[in-house]
Every structure is written in structure tokens, then in C-alpha cells.
Amino acid sequence: MLPPPARRARPGRAGLLLLSILLVPALPGCRSGAGEPPGAEGPHRGGVAVLGSITDVDAWNEYVSAQSFAVGLLRRIHLRLAQELGDAAEHPASFEPLLAESWSFSDDRLVLTFRLRETRWSDGVPITASDVRFTWRAQTSPEVAWVGADAKRLIRDVVAVDPRTVAFHFERAYPDQLADACEGGILPEHVHGRVPLSEWRTHDWSAERVGSGPFLLERHSPGAEIVLSRNPLYFREGAPRLDRLVVRIVPDAGSLLTQLLAGALDYVEGISPEDAARAGTAPGVRIVAFDVPQFDYVGWNARRPPFEDAAVRRAMTLAVDRSGIVEQLLRGYGRVSAGPLLSFWWMKDPGLEPWPFDPARAREILQARGFSPRPGDGVLVRNGRPFEIEITTNAGNRLREAVLVKLQEQLRRIGVVARVRPLEMKALRQKVSSGDFDAYLGGWRFTGKLDLAPVFGSDAIPPAGGNVVGYRSAEMDRLLAALREAADWKAMKPIYAAIQRRLHEDQPYTFLYETQRLAAVGPRLREADIEIPADPLARIERWWVAD
Amino acid sequence: MTRLLVGRLAACVPLALGLATLVYLSLEWAPGSPVDRMLGDRPVPDEVRQRIERAYGLDRPALSRYLAWIGDLALRGDLGWSVSRSQPVSRVLAQALPPTLLLSGAALAVHFAAGILLGAVSARYRGGRLDRALEWLSLFLYAMPGFWLALMAILCLSLLAPVFPPGSMRSVGAEAWPWPLRLADVAWHTALPAGVLGLGSAAATSRFVRASLLETLGERFVQSARARGARLRRIFFVHALRNALLPVVNLAGLSLPALVSGSLAIEVVFGWPGMGRLTYEAILAEDLPVVASGTLLSAILVLLGSLAADVTLAAADPRVRCAARPVSP
């Protein structure tokens, strides 16, 4: 008979636990100290990069989600037919093939045909034209109510010609056809098709993990962590370099930065200019600033006196020190805006300079329009009525609230009394769309193609459209119509230039500043370059970590 | 006692439902909608906006939405759908509750252990240097806001001397480790937030214990124990401390709701995925079913916590038990 095992010789559970506690800080995954050693010399495969984010993913379906962060991750899971590149400064952005290996237009440009790459979903099922058609049906479904559905407005039908050929039929030819066709990731019909379109907005998509991109969703612990792992069936050989991508959700910007400095995070996007200044001095931390299609403005209600007069609106713009706002509030991470066509877009008019900060000229214009300073307090008065306005913005946006205070102070210097009134978003939207405002500070964030007609056309004054300031210009209407008819981007360029000059003179809005987005990259992470501003994670398959 | 328990438990239901109703309707009638929060600055046509509202049932009147929510809750135990997280509310709560229970449980343990220890030491060395030093320490910890203490703890113990991780609940890749390491990893990540949360609350408790202990030390039964020649240590720990801790039991019961409500500041600073953050983010996103359900859960726990405190006190103190019995004429 064998003797009983000598229990005392083995560490008990408590001992094992104690040993574990002592060992945990020494494990490779437990990075808490700053300044990792540089490690490997060149790019290599493997490793885990840890990203930090303030927001969590709201839905694992691009057509239900409304967050740019979520869409940025989903683009790594469900590829588009082609990827828009960031080379749009001199000409419309070119496209890099993804699920499509090539494409061609019919002679009349009404049909755009894609030849699909011979590749598979992560579960091994081939990616076919039927998936593309299914995705288009979902994109245009009123029940799904995708916020980007406008890009598909002129697509009449999508036909699966054969398993690897799909044809997009358009209502008419126009310059953005390719961009519109490629907008949105292609979904697996055999997975997403199991859920009726009417239930897409109330379905938990985190369980549907089949993808075509470099990464797949491995785990999502809401509010805590997202883990994406390499897709073994990704069509590009050797990509991605990282084994895993971990996203840590930390809802406080200061804590995010602290974790980056402590070495617990490798990449944090969307940090404030103040934090960038702090992080930039840390050893090995790199700050990357990149342009985003977004700008802030003040809209003047042209249906209310005195803003029905373009000269008065120009005077308002001259009174605002936009360079000062960029320097002081954005710490230089931005540009003074000359108009709605951003300075890094091919449509911009390079010869157009923003109005300067010139309060003396602003005063002259207003005096020429019948305003005179009231003795004592210097407030401008016309026909016995003081120049008093209310400027509103959405409450909770710290930058805009700070800008509003600056505006108030600068307008007061030319004799205009501005009352500032931050409002909750819905209340602001109702106030603005009903025309019940003097001026409001808002912003535009472009997520798809640019369409100026619903914002500046006379026929787009609410309730018909989004021309909330009530701007009317016959010349603008003519230019917008000409833009619709333009056959290609070369024909559009002079029209865009004329539109910008008209807006520059009329100033229905004071275009304040274009903001840059900032990312902090930790010492371990390499080749984390942002080539496509609209999609900062586009090149994530090239990222690697030095361990 | 049984009648008391049944009566108190029965009162919990309408009280908790009333509170959840108040929260739901007050938020419902506040300006704004989850769709506005969701879309922000995006130039989205009104038609699309209305379709999204329809998909979530947000196009119906506030009262109708509330009645549907309360009806589903009563009939099917369904807490509704979270618009901001695209998941059923019950799952959202089930994900946030365990981290909060862990953090708050650990913090509560730190809170009472440190509070009682510091209070007892202060009382033992009353008027001495140690007592004065502990008084200053307690005042400092009590006066400092939780988020500041948390940031300082991270600065000192994660950045300057990297002893603890600066946030999160586990290390990267920990899910593949053997269970003792996983457990130790969670303990390692919990130590700093629980320490900060617990020590902040321990400050007040230590002053409370000190005062209670000093009062008890002056009682007749302590003097009589001393007269009988009992050892000082026994008098202090067995007779005085035990009696002085009875009010602390009550305090502990009232602290139970903190187990589920979580600490917003600590959870935000440490990136801890608990109930405090969930409720805060749901309020910002105007995700009413999550806010109302979280409130309902907290309300039930507050009531149960207070009931548990009463029962524990009755069990611990015979005088309370006697007082609860009807007096015969």
C-alpha cells in the first residue's frame, strides 16, 4: 500500500495565492512602469498594443453605431470595397482596393462594376457579390436608419452579376460615385442576414464576430476593455503585425494620459492641447497632430435685423480675434477658417485669405450702417435700440463655452452687447431650426461627402433643409445648381472657388477655426502614423510593438 | 421579528418603484433625447433622426414609454433596452455589478478595518502624540476629495514608484493565466482604488470609534471590571471595544448601498467598469431604462441595507431585542 501523499510538502492554496500576488507585478503583461526599453530594432510580428479611449463602442454594427471611435474599429473588422486615401489636398481622394481588386465605369458612367478579390470571411465562407448587395439593402433600409444613408441616395440598384462581380447602377453620373459606392463596410449576409432589418437597432451585435478585416472582435467587456485579435484569413500576407489590439476604456482624459505616462497604454487619441503639452515632454512619448474634417462657426440669423445685412455680418467677423482663439484656446493645434471648405481639401480656394482681426474697421462698418456709440457705456445704438444679441451654444462643450466668453468680450469692445446662453443639445437644435435665435456657435463634422446645397441653398431654409441661418443669395443658388451639373472634379473646382468667395463676402457664418486632433503615442509603439485623417486607425496593420 | 421583517420587506417594493418612477419621469421630461446625444454635431437629416427615434420607440409620448417600461418590468422582469450600449439593460447591469461589488466590498473592508484600528489606537493613546497625529491624518483624509486622493495615489504608487497599476481591473492577457495568478492580478489591480476609497471613508469612522470608545471606557461596567482586577488589555478589547462597536454595526448597514451604487470619482479615475460610471454615463446619454433600473437596484439595496443593519444590531445587542418586544401591562 502506497503512503498518503505528503501534503505539507506542497504549497497550500493560500501559499499559492500569496506567491501569485508577489509574482504578478513581474509578469510581462503587467506593465505599470514608464519608459519601456526600446527592444527590437526592426518591425516584427506579434505582441499586443494597448490603446486608450474615453468612449466605449456603442454597437458592433457600423450601420447602428453613431460613434466615430466605434466605426474606426469596425472598419478594421468589416472591410469596404476600397479605402479612401488621405491625398485629397490637390485632387479628390484616390482609392486603395480592399475587398474589390478592381473597378470600372460603363461608358455612360451610370454603372460602376467591381471585381471582388477571391477571399473569405473569418469563418471560411467566401466573400461574394451577394454580401455586397445585402449590405446595400441594409444601408438603405428605413428600419435600420443608417446615419450615412445619404451616400447611397443616387444608387438605384446593386446587382450581383456573378459571385465575384457586382454592379452599382446610378440614377445619374456625378464625381463622387466611387466614394458613395465604397462608403460602409461589407457585412456577411450569412451572419447578419439572420437578424431581420427591423431588429437591427435592438440586437446585441457583440456576439456576431465574423469579419473580413485584419482584426476580429475577441472580447468586449463594456466600460472596461475591448480585445481584437488577428484575423488568420485576412487577405494581406503577413498583416497585421500585432497579435492583438486591446482598447482600455478610461472615461477621464487626465487618467488616460496618466496611464500612458505610466506605460500602461501605448496610444491615446483625442487628447486636449493642454495634455499634449504635458505628454510631449515625457521621454519617448510622441504627439501626433492630424487634420480632421471639422470646424466651428458662429451662425448669424439673417432673418433678424441687423444680421439681414451682409456688411453687419462681415463686421462681426472682423471683430473676432480668431487667431487669438487658435493660439490661446487651441494652443496652436488648429487654423483660422476661411470658409466651409477646409484648408486640406482640394476644393479650397488657396487665394482666399480669412478676414483679419480688425475691430476698428468693424466699428467703421457698423457706424456706416447707422449704429452710433451711446455716451457713457459705448454700446452701439440704432434708431434708439441698443445692439444687443444672444449667442447660444450646446452646453457641456468646454471649448465652445470658452470661445463664447471670448466672443462676448471681443464684441463688447466694438460696442455690441452679447448675452451668452449655453443650451442642452435638443433645446439648441429646436431653437435654431425654428429660427428663434440671434446667433449660435456650432460645429460641422463631415463624415461623408460634402454637400453644400442643404446648408446654403435658398430652398433649404427650414423646414425644407438645413439652411438654419436663412441665408438667401441668387448667385449662390446658381452656383450650387452648376455644381450639381458638373461632370468631373476639374469642372467643380472653379465653382467651389466662386462659392467660397460669395460666402466670404456674405459671411452668413463667421467661420472660426478648423481643429486638429491630437494623439499621444507611447515609447513601445512603432509606425503608428496617421496617413488618413478621416480614419486614423487605417494603417493599424502596420503598427508594431518593441518588447 | 418576523412580522417586522415581512412588513419592512413589503414596504421596500412600492418605495423602490416610486423612486424609480420619479427618476424615470423627471429625466423623461427633461429636455434632450438619446438620439441627439448620439448624433451630436453630425449633419443628419431630420427624416433619419425620426427613423432612429422610431426604431427605439422614442417617438412615443413619455408617459406611454414609462408605462411600457414598468409593464415589461412587472410582467416579464424585463428592464428594457439600453440605447447607449446596444444591449438589454439586465445584461448591462449584470456586467457592471460584479466590479462594483468587488471594489466596494474591498473598500468597505479597508474602511472598517482601518477605521476601527485607527479609532482604537487613538482612544488607547488619548491626548498623546500618536492620537494627535492620527487626528490630523483623519482630518486630512476626510477633507480631501476622493478624485484628488486617487490621482495622488496613482502619481505616487504608479508613476513615481511603480508598485500598483494605474488603472483597469486586470493586466493585458491575464485571461489566459492560471486562476491563482488571475485572482492575484485582480487583487493587485483592486488594491489601489479600494485603498483610496476605503481610507477616505475610514477617516470619519475612526473619529466615531474613538469617541464611542472613550465614552464606553467611562461606563460603570468598565469601572467594575477594572475593580475586579481584569487586565487592561482585556478591559479595552473585550469589554469596551465590543460595546463601542455597536453603533458601528448600524453604520456598516447603512454603508451597504455603497456596495452597488459604486463610487463615480474612483471608477472614473481608475477606469473601473462599475455601477457609478454606468449610471453617470447613462445619465449623460439620457439612457433612461439604465438610469431607472440602476436607481431601482440602489433603492432596493438601501432599504435592505438599513433593514440588515437593524437586524444585525438586534442580534448583537440584547437591549435592542428586548426593546423590540411588546411590554406587558
Interface residues (C-beta under 8 A of the other chain):
Chain A: R13 L16 L17 L19 S20 I21 L23 V24 P25 L27 G29 C30 R31 S32 G33 A34 V48 V50 D56 D58 A59 W60 N61 V64 S65 A66 P142 E143 V144 A145 W146 V147 A149 D150 W200 R201 T202 H203 D204 W205 S206 R219 S221 P222 G223 A224 E225 R244 V246 R248 I249 V250 P251 D252 G254 S255 T258 Q259 L261 A262 G263 A264 Q294 E424 M425 K426 A427 R429 G442 G443 W444 R445 F446 T447 P454 V455 G466
Chain B: A30 P31 G32 S33 D36 R37 M38 L39 G40 D41 R42 P43 V44 P45 V48 R51 I52 R54 A55 Y56 W81 S84 R85 S86 Q87 P88 R91 V92 Q95 A96 P99 L151 I154 L155 S158 L159 P162 V163 F164 P165 P166 G167 S168 M169 S171 V172 G173 A174 E175 W177 P180 L181 L183 A184 D185 A187 W188 V268 V269 F270 G271 W272 P273 G274 R277 L278 E281
